[in-house]
Amino acid sequence: MSAEYGLGADAAALYLALLAMPDPTDRNTARWTGWKPARLKAARAELAATDLVVEAGRSRAGRTLFLPGGWSDMSSPTLPVEQWKLPMYGLTAGERPLLGSWHRSNRPPSSTAGPGSGSARATYRASRNSR
């Protein structure tokens, strides 16, 4: 990826996150990569200088880099997403992706939590509190 598009490793990693993830906000990307703000800013700047992405502002997106193409405004709490990503997750406009941040509507029932019956609930609470 880096050599083919002339990108540094960080810009290539950011591009792959934008391609693959349903909610690649700046905050999520920093959490997934462990990058400090300056490193993420540099990767964004390098990627923005290419034709691979569009730099823009979009309501509730939590980021400024987007893949070219249509945009699907999702109802809250789901973040909006590039339209072409919807079939990747078996979704249509308005449905919630399974990847990304937890929400009550897609939390596993406690009967499937396995041993330590509170473990799924504790994980859910921890993920909600870390926002």
Sequence and secondary structure as in RCSB ss.txt:
>XXXX:A:sequence
MSAEYGLGADAAALYLALLAMPDPTDRNTARWTGWKPARLKAARAELAATDLVVEAGRSRAGRTLFLPGGWSDMS
SPTLPVEQWKLPMYGLTAGERPLLGSWHRSNRPPSSTAGPGSGSARATYRASRNSR
>XXXX:A:secstr
 HHHHT  HHHHHHHHHHHH S   HHHHHHHH   HHHHHHHHHHHHTSSSSEE   TT S SEE SS EE   
TTS  EEGGGGGGGT  TT   SSSS  GGG   GGGS SSTTHHHHHHHHHHHT 
